[in-house]
Every structure is written in C-alpha cells, then in structure tokens.
Amino acid sequence: MIRAKKKFGQNFLIDQHIIKQIIDSINPNKEQSILEIGPGLGALTMPLLNKLHHINVVEIDADMVEFLKKNISPSKINIYQEDILEFEEQGLSEFDFIIGNLPYYISTPILLKIAKSKKNNAGLFFMLQKEVAERVAAVPSTKMYGRLSSMLQYFYNVELLFDIPAEAFSPVPKVTSSFVKFTRKNPEKLTALNDDNYERVIKLAFQQKRKTLKNNFKDILDVTDFINLNIDSSLRAETLSVKSFVNIENYLTRKKLSF
C-alpha cells in the first residue's frame, strides 16, 4: 500500500462526489491537452481519461510514477518525473488546461511560475488551501487582498468554484480546500509595459503592509509623482486596484526611474 508522504505535502482525494464535481467543472473535450500537477494515485487522472485521448502529468514522487505506469497504458499518459518548479517554461505553453491538487507549502510559487510564463494561455483549475484561494480572489480594501491577489489578478480572472471538506482527502488535512478556476486574460488587457517591473511595484507596495504608499515608495515617487498618477499617497497598498498598480509601473518605466 502506497502511503502519502509528508515531505511532498500529499493528501489523496478520495471523495467520488467531489471528483465528479471537479471533472464536470473542467469538462474537457477529447482534443484538448491537459497537464496535471501531482496526480498521485490518479484520482483525477483516471476519470479524466474517460473524456480524453491522452493526458500529461508532472509527478515528483517515484512511487507514484511507478503506480501510474502500472495502472495506466503508456499510450494514454505522458509522465514527467520532476519538480513542477523546475519544469521548463516553454513546456507550460503547450497545454489547454493545467490542473492539480497543489501541495499547500508550494502552491504560491507554482501559481506565480505559471502566471509569469509569458506564452502560457492555459486555463487553470486548482485545489488550494481555502485561505490561499480567498487571497487569490480577494478584492481591494479587504483583509485578504495583497501581493498574491494583485499579481495573479493581473494575468487572470479568478473564480472560486466550491469548497472541498478536509474529509474528502486521505490523510485528512487540517484545513478546508477550495477549487479555483483561473482564466487567462486577453493579452490586449495586459497593459503593463514591463511584467518584471510590475512584480517589483507589487513587492514594494506590500513590503510593509501597514505603511502608506508614500512610505513604501520613499525615494522612488514623490508628492508630484503621486499627483500625476492621481493616487492618494496616504493610502495603503491594499486599497489599490490592479489597474492602479499597472499605472504606477508604466509611469516608472516611462520615466526610467530606477527601483
């Protein structure tokens, strides 16, 4: 019997009703390509293959890889035995959907890696810790809104689909999960002049969350700059929309201000 490994943050989905809900939400057609992150024992992989000709998976655990090889015909599955954080950016651009039950301890770096993969237009469907899900979907001026919200919402429309109780997994985690859909925005709506600078702006804005924009952008933006941007410098970052952060990035980039 294969046991879940703590070091990989493994919790196997076992609730058949939830599995059906997830498959129905993704609802792929046979011609579409899917990359599944961390398939484990194939709780989603196998039912998805009833709807697909073929599936691609990334799995770091050698025991899981062996299990999948034994239980799924090689003509139906392509297995990448590696860490998703090491997966080539070019490879991520080849899929219509990227899905998975993301380990809680690395969900944020995985989300940011995929978001920043410039050629990747895949729709994303992920099980996330409910708190992380609420952060990625949070709106400005709410407690959960922060760096992750404003980073991911620049690239995606985010939709919380439904919660998944801890009892749907084995072993049972200590937290509730949520199933979240990320739809890539049309490239025309990604108006930051420099995506890397956009990320720097977000990091600066939220570096000390309780401080004002004036303090966090000290020595970079002065009173006149904030007037030009039509942004109140006494506000905190959590009150600003993605559009406002884009405006700051474009302003800094156009003026070639170093930060």
C-alpha positions as CSV (number, residue, x, y, z in Angstrom):
1,M,0.0,0.0,0.0
2,I,1.4,3.4,-1.0
3,R,1.3,6.0,1.8
4,A,1.1,9.7,1.5
5,K,4.5,11.4,2.1
6,K,4.6,14.4,4.3
7,K,7.7,15.9,2.6
8,F,5.7,16.2,-0.6
9,G,2.6,17.6,1.1
10,Q,0.5,14.7,-0.2
11,N,-3.2,14.3,0.6
12,F,-5.1,12.0,-1.8
13,L,-8.5,13.0,-3.0
14,I,-10.9,10.1,-2.3
15,D,-14.4,11.6,-2.3
16,Q,-16.1,10.4,-5.6
17,H,-18.8,13.1,-5.5
18,I,-16.1,15.8,-5.3
19,I,-14.1,14.1,-8.1
20,K,-17.2,14.2,-10.3
21,Q,-17.7,17.9,-9.5
22,I,-14.1,18.7,-10.4
23,I,-14.3,16.7,-13.7
24,D,-17.6,18.4,-14.6
25,S,-16.1,21.8,-13.9
26,I,-13.1,21.2,-16.2
27,N,-15.3,19.5,-18.8
28,P,-12.5,19.0,-21.4
29,N,-13.1,17.6,-24.9
30,K,-11.1,14.7,-26.3
31,E,-9.0,17.0,-28.5
32,Q,-7.8,19.2,-25.6
33,S,-4.5,18.8,-23.9
34,I,-4.2,18.7,-20.1
35,L,-1.2,18.9,-17.8
36,E,-1.9,17.6,-14.3
37,I,0.4,18.6,-11.5
38,G,0.9,15.9,-8.8
39,P,-1.5,13.2,-9.9
40,G,-0.6,10.9,-7.0
41,L,-2.7,7.8,-7.3
42,G,-4.7,9.1,-10.3
43,A,-7.9,10.1,-8.6
44,L,-8.5,12.7,-11.2
45,T,-6.2,11.3,-13.9
46,M,-8.2,8.1,-14.5
47,P,-11.7,9.6,-14.7
48,L,-10.3,12.4,-17.0
49,L,-9.0,9.7,-19.4
50,N,-12.7,8.8,-19.9
51,K,-13.0,12.2,-21.6
52,L,-9.5,12.5,-23.1
53,H,-7.4,10.6,-25.6
54,H,-4.3,11.3,-23.6
55,I,-3.0,13.1,-20.5
56,N,0.3,14.6,-19.4
57,V,1.3,14.6,-15.7
58,V,4.2,16.0,-13.6
59,E,4.9,13.9,-10.6
60,I,8.0,14.2,-8.3
61,D,7.4,11.0,-6.3
62,A,9.0,7.9,-7.8
63,D,6.5,5.6,-6.0
64,M,3.5,7.4,-7.6
65,V,5.2,7.3,-11.0
66,E,5.5,3.5,-10.7
67,F,1.9,3.2,-9.7
68,L,0.7,5.3,-12.6
69,K,2.9,3.3,-15.0
70,K,1.4,0.0,-13.7
71,N,-2.2,1.2,-13.8
72,I,-2.4,3.4,-17.0
73,S,-1.5,2.3,-20.5
74,P,1.6,4.2,-21.7
75,S,-0.2,5.2,-24.9
76,K,-2.7,7.2,-22.7
77,I,-0.2,9.0,-20.4
78,N,3.0,11.0,-20.6
79,I,4.7,11.2,-17.2
80,Y,7.3,13.9,-16.4
81,Q,9.1,12.7,-13.2
82,E,10.3,16.1,-11.9
83,D,9.6,19.0,-9.7
84,I,7.0,21.3,-11.3
85,L,9.1,24.3,-10.2
86,E,11.9,23.0,-12.4
87,F,9.5,22.4,-15.4
88,E,10.5,24.3,-18.5
89,E,8.5,27.5,-19.2
90,Q,8.3,26.5,-22.9
91,G,6.6,23.2,-21.9
92,L,3.9,25.0,-19.9
93,S,2.7,26.8,-23.1
94,E,1.7,23.5,-24.8
95,F,-1.5,22.8,-22.8
96,D,-5.1,23.9,-22.9
97,F,-5.5,23.3,-19.2
98,I,-3.2,22.9,-16.2
99,I,-4.9,21.3,-13.2
100,G,-4.0,19.8,-9.9
101,N,-4.3,19.4,-6.2
102,L,-1.4,21.8,-5.3
103,P,0.6,21.0,-2.1
104,Y,-0.1,23.8,0.3
105,Y,3.5,24.5,1.1
106,I,4.4,25.3,-2.6
107,S,1.1,26.5,-4.0
108,T,2.1,30.2,-4.2
109,P,5.4,29.6,-6.1
110,I,3.7,27.2,-8.5
111,L,0.9,29.8,-9.2
112,L,3.4,32.6,-9.8
113,K,5.6,30.5,-12.0
114,I,2.7,29.6,-14.3
115,A,1.3,33.1,-14.3
116,K,4.6,34.6,-15.3
117,S,5.2,32.1,-18.1
118,K,4.5,34.5,-20.9
119,K,3.5,32.1,-23.7
120,N,1.2,30.1,-21.4
121,N,-2.5,30.7,-22.2
122,A,-3.8,27.6,-20.4
123,G,-6.9,27.7,-18.2
124,L,-6.1,26.7,-14.7
125,F,-8.1,24.6,-12.3
126,F,-6.5,24.1,-8.9
127,M,-7.4,22.7,-5.5
128,L,-5.9,25.2,-3.0
129,Q,-6.0,25.7,0.7
130,K,-9.1,27.8,1.3
131,E,-7.1,30.7,2.8
132,V,-4.9,30.8,-0.3
133,A,-7.9,30.6,-2.6
134,E,-9.5,33.6,-0.7
135,R,-6.3,35.5,-1.1
136,V,-6.0,35.0,-4.9
137,A,-9.7,36.0,-5.4
138,A,-9.7,38.9,-2.9
139,V,-10.8,42.4,-4.0
140,P,-9.1,45.7,-2.9
141,S,-9.8,47.1,0.5
142,T,-10.4,43.7,2.0
143,K,-8.4,41.9,4.6
144,M,-7.2,39.1,2.3
145,Y,-6.1,41.4,-0.6
146,G,-2.4,41.6,-1.0
147,R,0.6,40.8,-3.2
148,L,-0.7,37.4,-4.4
149,S,-4.1,38.8,-5.3
150,S,-2.7,41.7,-7.3
151,M,-0.1,39.6,-9.1
152,L,-2.4,36.8,-10.2
153,Q,-5.4,39.1,-11.0
154,Y,-3.2,41.0,-13.4
155,F,-2.9,37.8,-15.5
156,Y,-6.2,36.0,-14.7
157,N,-9.8,36.3,-14.0
158,V,-10.2,34.3,-10.8
159,E,-13.3,32.4,-9.8
160,L,-13.9,30.4,-6.6
161,L,-16.0,27.4,-7.7
162,F,-16.6,25.4,-4.5
163,D,-15.1,24.4,-1.2
164,I,-13.8,20.8,-0.5
165,P,-14.0,19.5,3.0
166,A,-10.9,18.0,4.7
167,E,-12.7,14.6,4.9
168,A,-12.6,14.4,1.1
169,F,-8.9,13.6,1.4
170,S,-6.7,10.9,2.9
171,P,-4.9,11.5,5.1
172,V,-7.3,14.2,6.3
173,P,-5.6,17.6,6.3
174,K,-6.2,20.2,9.0
175,V,-7.7,22.7,6.5
176,T,-10.6,23.1,4.1
177,S,-9.7,23.4,0.4
178,S,-11.3,25.3,-2.4
179,F,-11.5,24.5,-6.1
180,V,-10.5,27.6,-8.1
181,K,-10.7,28.5,-11.8
182,F,-8.2,30.9,-13.4
183,T,-9.0,32.2,-16.9
184,R,-6.1,33.9,-18.7
185,K,-6.9,37.4,-19.7
186,N,-6.7,38.5,-23.3
187,P,-3.1,39.8,-24.0
188,E,-4.6,43.1,-25.0
189,K,-5.7,43.6,-21.4
190,L,-2.1,43.0,-20.0
191,T,-1.1,46.6,-20.4
192,A,2.0,46.8,-18.1
193,L,5.0,47.9,-20.1
194,N,7.3,45.5,-18.2
195,D,5.9,42.5,-16.3
196,D,9.1,42.2,-14.2
197,N,8.7,45.8,-13.1
198,Y,5.0,45.2,-12.3
199,E,6.1,42.5,-9.9
200,R,8.7,44.9,-8.4
201,V,6.0,47.5,-7.9
202,I,3.8,45.0,-6.1
203,K,6.6,43.8,-3.9
204,L,7.4,47.4,-2.9
205,A,3.8,48.4,-2.4
206,F,3.2,45.5,0.0
207,Q,6.7,45.3,1.6
208,Q,5.3,46.8,4.8
209,K,1.5,46.3,4.6
210,R,0.6,48.7,7.4
211,K,2.6,51.6,5.9
212,T,1.3,54.1,3.3
213,L,2.2,54.2,-0.3
214,K,4.2,57.3,0.4
215,N,6.4,55.4,2.9
216,N,6.8,52.2,0.8
217,F,7.8,54.2,-2.3
218,K,10.0,56.6,-0.4
219,D,13.0,57.8,-2.6
220,I,11.2,56.5,-5.7
221,L,8.0,58.5,-6.0
222,D,7.5,62.0,-4.5
223,V,4.4,64.1,-3.9
224,T,4.3,65.4,-7.5
225,D,4.6,61.9,-8.9
226,F,1.5,60.8,-6.9
227,I,-0.4,63.8,-8.1
228,N,0.5,63.0,-11.7
229,L,-0.7,59.4,-11.1
230,N,-3.9,60.7,-9.4
231,I,-3.2,58.4,-6.5
232,D,-3.5,59.5,-2.8
233,S,-0.1,58.7,-1.3
234,S,-1.6,58.4,2.2
235,L,-3.4,55.2,1.2
236,R,-2.2,51.7,1.8
237,A,-1.4,49.3,-1.0
238,E,-4.4,47.1,-0.1
239,T,-6.8,49.8,-1.4
240,L,-5.3,49.9,-4.9
241,S,-6.7,48.0,-7.9
242,V,-4.6,46.1,-10.4
243,K,-5.1,49.0,-12.8
244,S,-3.6,51.4,-10.4
245,F,-0.5,49.2,-9.9
246,V,-0.2,49.0,-13.7
247,N,-0.3,52.8,-13.9
248,I,2.5,53.1,-11.3
249,E,4.6,50.5,-13.2
250,N,4.0,52.3,-16.6
251,Y,4.8,55.7,-15.0
252,L,8.1,54.4,-13.5
253,T,9.1,52.6,-16.7
254,R,8.3,55.5,-19.0
255,K,10.3,57.9,-16.8
256,K,13.1,55.3,-16.5
257,L,13.1,55.7,-12.7
258,S,15.2,53.0,-11.1
259,F,13.6,51.0,-8.3
